[in-house]
Amino acid sequence: MGKILPGRRDNIRNYSTTDVLEFLGHLHHDEKMSYSAVNTARSALSAYLKTAGQQSMGSHPLMIKLMKGIYNNKPPKPRYTHVWDISVILTYLREWHQPDPSACLIYVLKKAHAYGSRTRSQSPVTP
């Protein structure tokens, strides 16, 4: 697997491009880590390591090929597994018998957005 092993106290600046590529390949293949996890490790190592030509380790051509291969082998999962069916909302609004359904839709969407913003941020949203 190369020099990068847990518990080893080597100087991190002495790792070669091959060592880093083998390590990231190990994370993906042997440890079954996702693309996102391997990319995080690549980014962290890239912040500290440079190649022999003083370019960032993360922008090395072989590193880019490895990350593309990992992405294609195990692509990231979608963030959302469920989306709203807008036809349900539109049907509900039609049943209200309001004079202007578009105004009701805008109101419902604003409330849904405000509710979503409250659940994602620390600060309260004023109506």
C-alpha positions as CSV (number, residue, x, y, z in Angstrom):
1,M,0.0,0.0,0.0
2,G,2.9,2.4,0.2
3,K,4.1,4.5,3.1
4,I,0.9,6.0,4.4
5,L,-0.2,3.7,7.2
6,P,-2.2,4.4,10.3
7,G,0.1,4.9,13.3
8,R,3.2,5.5,11.3
9,R,5.1,8.7,12.2
10,D,6.8,9.5,8.8
11,N,7.2,13.1,7.8
12,I,4.1,13.8,5.7
13,R,6.2,16.0,3.3
14,N,8.2,12.9,2.2
15,Y,5.2,11.1,0.6
16,S,5.4,10.7,-3.1
17,T,2.6,11.0,-5.6
18,T,2.5,7.2,-5.9
19,D,2.1,6.8,-2.1
20,V,-0.8,9.2,-2.1
21,L,-2.4,7.5,-5.1
22,E,-2.0,4.1,-3.5
23,F,-3.5,5.3,-0.2
24,L,-6.5,6.9,-1.9
25,G,-7.0,3.7,-3.9
26,H,-6.8,1.7,-0.7
27,L,-9.5,3.9,0.9
28,H,-11.9,3.4,-2.0
29,H,-11.2,-0.3,-2.8
30,D,-10.3,-1.9,0.5
31,E,-12.1,0.4,3.0
32,K,-15.1,0.8,0.7
33,M,-15.2,4.6,1.2
34,S,-17.5,6.7,-1.0
35,Y,-16.2,9.2,-3.6
36,S,-17.0,12.0,-1.3
37,A,-14.9,10.6,1.6
38,V,-12.0,9.8,-0.7
39,N,-12.2,13.3,-2.2
40,T,-12.2,14.8,1.3
41,A,-9.0,12.9,2.0
42,R,-7.5,14.0,-1.3
43,S,-8.3,17.6,-0.5
44,A,-6.8,17.4,3.0
45,L,-3.6,15.8,1.7
46,S,-3.4,18.2,-1.2
47,A,-3.4,21.1,1.2
48,Y,-0.1,19.9,2.7
49,L,1.6,18.1,-0.1
50,K,3.2,19.3,-3.3
51,T,4.5,17.2,-6.2
52,A,8.2,17.3,-7.3
53,G,7.2,20.1,-9.7
54,Q,5.7,22.1,-6.8
55,Q,2.2,21.7,-8.1
56,S,-0.6,20.8,-5.8
57,M,-0.9,17.0,-5.3
58,G,-4.7,17.3,-5.9
59,S,-4.2,18.7,-9.4
60,H,-1.7,16.1,-10.5
61,P,-2.9,14.4,-13.8
62,L,-2.8,10.9,-12.3
63,M,-4.8,12.2,-9.2
64,I,-7.4,13.6,-11.5
65,K,-7.7,10.3,-13.4
66,L,-7.9,8.3,-10.1
67,M,-10.7,10.6,-8.8
68,K,-12.6,10.3,-12.1
69,G,-12.4,6.5,-11.9
70,I,-13.6,6.5,-8.4
71,Y,-16.5,8.8,-9.3
72,N,-17.5,6.6,-12.2
73,N,-17.1,3.4,-10.1
74,K,-19.1,4.7,-7.1
75,P,-20.9,8.0,-7.9
76,P,-22.2,10.1,-5.1
77,K,-25.8,9.4,-4.0
78,P,-28.4,12.2,-4.6
79,R,-28.9,14.5,-1.6
80,Y,-32.7,14.2,-1.8
81,T,-34.4,10.9,-2.3
82,H,-37.9,12.4,-2.2
83,V,-39.3,15.4,-4.0
84,W,-42.7,17.1,-3.7
85,D,-45.3,16.4,-6.4
86,I,-46.4,19.9,-7.4
87,S,-49.6,18.6,-8.9
88,V,-50.9,17.7,-5.4
89,I,-50.5,21.3,-4.3
90,L,-52.1,22.6,-7.5
91,T,-55.0,20.3,-7.1
92,Y,-55.4,21.4,-3.5
93,L,-55.4,25.1,-4.5
94,R,-58.0,24.4,-7.3
95,E,-60.3,22.9,-4.7
96,W,-60.1,26.1,-2.6
97,H,-62.3,28.0,-5.1
98,Q,-60.2,31.1,-4.5
99,P,-60.5,33.9,-7.1
100,D,-56.8,33.9,-7.9
101,P,-55.1,30.5,-7.5
102,S,-51.7,31.9,-8.6
103,A,-51.7,34.2,-5.6
104,C,-52.5,31.2,-3.3
105,L,-49.7,29.2,-4.9
106,I,-47.2,32.1,-4.4
107,Y,-48.3,32.3,-0.7
108,V,-47.9,28.5,-0.2
109,L,-44.5,28.4,-1.9
110,K,-43.3,31.4,0.2
111,K,-44.4,29.7,3.4
112,A,-42.8,26.4,2.3
113,H,-39.5,28.3,1.6
114,A,-39.7,30.2,4.9
115,Y,-40.2,26.9,6.7
116,G,-37.3,25.3,4.9
117,S,-35.1,28.2,5.6
118,R,-35.9,28.0,9.4
119,T,-34.9,24.3,9.5
120,R,-31.6,24.9,7.8
121,S,-30.3,28.0,9.5
122,Q,-29.5,29.2,13.0
123,S,-31.2,32.6,12.7
124,P,-35.0,33.0,12.7
125,V,-36.7,34.1,9.5
126,T,-39.0,37.1,9.8
127,P,-42.3,36.8,7.9
